[in-house]
Amino acid sequence: MKRIIYIALFCLCVTGLFAQKVGDTLYVNVNSANLKASTGFFASTTGTVRYGDDVRVLAINGKWTQVRTSRNITGWIAGASLTTKRISTQGNTANASAREIALAGKGFSPEVESEYKKTGEKVNYDAVDAMEKVNVSDNDLLAFIEEGRLAKGE
């Protein structure tokens, strides 16, 4: 039984490695992300991408993907911030609304929200919304990590 589990995990990992290929067009699946000059969280920023932006894969290095945007900006981004599924936040009514996107980012779907409404519970995300508006610069974050002697990790 353990052998079957190990084989299944191996297949999943290998499949994940081939999910992104050089030349593919992928889409940003996070609210916004900085493109970096090199791999690593604290590398200098070359540009910014937003939810739904399309990018072309130039190279892959571990969990980092080098991309070029439609505005011809090149940089590295965490591969987890990209998806193969086309994302559109405008146009016809079949696309997600800004409210639905915000709820999805908090782990909600229309079905989950409906279940909460059935129980009579009211969910208030004001504190979460306030925290999402807080912006800490990379320099401030690095200073905090160094001052606290925390591991820098990627």
Legacy VTK file of the C-alpha trace (Angstrom):
# vtk DataFile Version 3.0
C-alpha trace
ASCII
DATASET POLYDATA
POINTS 154 float
0.000 0.000 0.000
2.829 2.416 0.872
4.415 1.701 -2.483
1.216 2.705 -4.309
1.043 5.942 -2.327
4.677 6.758 -3.130
4.129 6.058 -6.819
1.010 8.242 -6.863
2.863 11.101 -5.142
5.760 10.773 -7.572
3.375 10.946 -10.549
1.703 14.037 -9.139
5.063 15.748 -8.626
6.277 14.884 -12.119
2.995 16.076 -13.633
3.403 19.375 -11.773
6.879 19.844 -13.227
5.507 19.718 -16.749
2.512 21.990 -16.120
4.507 24.998 -17.348
6.661 24.895 -20.456
8.844 27.474 -22.194
6.731 29.246 -24.798
3.412 28.689 -22.996
1.026 31.552 -22.371
-0.018 31.599 -18.717
-2.231 33.890 -16.656
-1.603 35.635 -13.344
-3.847 34.119 -10.649
-2.981 36.458 -7.748
-4.228 39.994 -7.121
-0.852 41.469 -8.054
2.762 40.336 -8.068
6.130 41.929 -8.659
8.303 40.603 -11.450
11.870 40.172 -10.207
15.218 40.703 -11.960
16.355 37.261 -10.766
14.978 34.347 -8.790
14.459 35.169 -5.143
11.966 37.163 -3.152
14.329 40.075 -2.463
15.611 40.523 -6.035
14.969 43.960 -7.519
11.582 44.530 -9.137
11.329 44.928 -12.918
7.561 45.410 -13.106
4.188 44.378 -11.772
1.502 42.041 -13.084
-2.141 41.902 -12.027
-4.828 39.248 -11.783
-5.719 37.966 -15.250
-2.667 39.393 -17.072
-1.287 37.035 -19.707
2.437 36.277 -19.780
4.725 34.213 -22.016
7.050 31.693 -20.323
10.725 32.313 -21.165
12.447 29.985 -18.673
11.790 27.891 -15.583
14.173 27.607 -12.623
12.773 25.505 -9.784
9.662 27.204 -8.434
10.423 30.404 -10.357
9.215 31.177 -13.886
10.728 33.855 -16.096
8.016 35.597 -18.130
7.451 38.431 -20.596
4.263 40.468 -20.325
2.205 41.870 -23.177
3.786 45.248 -22.219
7.205 43.665 -22.989
8.340 43.616 -19.330
10.500 40.621 -18.438
11.004 39.195 -14.959
10.806 36.205 -12.638
7.652 35.252 -10.740
6.763 32.337 -8.475
5.231 29.614 -10.643
2.401 29.218 -8.115
1.201 32.706 -9.110
0.438 31.497 -12.630
-2.229 29.290 -14.156
-2.881 27.762 -17.563
-6.553 28.744 -17.356
-7.496 31.982 -19.095
-8.784 34.527 -16.575
-11.034 37.410 -17.527
-12.438 39.986 -15.115
-14.312 42.029 -17.680
-16.674 41.532 -20.576
-19.787 39.373 -20.448
-21.781 38.408 -17.375
-20.334 34.890 -17.385
-17.084 36.272 -15.943
-16.503 36.685 -12.224
-17.373 39.979 -10.553
-14.858 41.883 -8.430
-16.814 40.778 -5.331
-16.609 37.112 -6.382
-12.871 37.420 -6.997
-12.379 38.960 -3.539
-14.441 36.203 -1.916
-12.557 33.503 -3.825
-9.306 34.962 -2.521
-10.662 34.440 0.976
-11.586 30.823 0.253
-15.237 31.517 -0.577
-17.274 30.412 -3.531
-20.947 31.171 -4.162
-21.742 27.709 -2.761
-19.814 28.308 0.486
-21.413 31.734 0.903
-24.849 30.182 0.364
-24.180 27.589 3.089
-23.225 30.334 5.561
-26.413 32.229 4.735
-28.488 29.095 5.426
-27.045 28.814 8.936
-27.827 32.446 9.658
-24.167 33.246 10.327
-22.955 36.634 9.140
-19.360 36.732 8.039
-17.600 40.072 8.337
-14.306 40.436 6.534
-13.645 44.088 7.389
-10.470 43.223 9.323
-9.221 41.005 6.487
-9.971 43.760 3.965
-8.032 46.269 6.113
-5.036 43.905 6.344
-5.051 43.381 2.581
-4.567 47.135 2.163
-1.378 47.144 4.267
1.683 47.361 2.042
5.151 46.549 3.394
8.084 47.287 1.088
10.645 44.587 0.340
13.329 46.728 2.021
11.270 47.047 5.231
10.560 43.319 5.216
14.237 42.460 4.709
15.235 44.824 7.541
12.674 43.132 9.818
14.001 39.675 8.925
17.622 40.681 9.478
16.893 42.533 12.731
14.998 39.536 14.079
17.685 37.148 12.831
15.055 35.150 10.938
15.904 32.757 8.118
15.769 34.430 4.700
14.646 31.361 2.717
12.959 31.680 -0.657
LINES 1 155
154 0 1 2 3 4 5 6 7 8 9 10 11 12 13 14 15 16 17 18 19 20 21 22 23 24 25 26 27 28 29 30 31 32 33 34 35 36 37 38 39 40 41 42 43 44 45 46 47 48 49 50 51 52 53 54 55 56 57 58 59 60 61 62 63 64 65 66 67 68 69 70 71 72 73 74 75 76 77 78 79 80 81 82 83 84 85 86 87 88 89 90 91 92 93 94 95 96 97 98 99 100 101 102 103 104 105 106 107 108 109 110 111 112 113 114 115 116 117 118 119 120 121 122 123 124 125 126 127 128 129 130 131 132 133 134 135 136 137 138 139 140 141 142 143 144 145 146 147 148 149 150 151 152 153
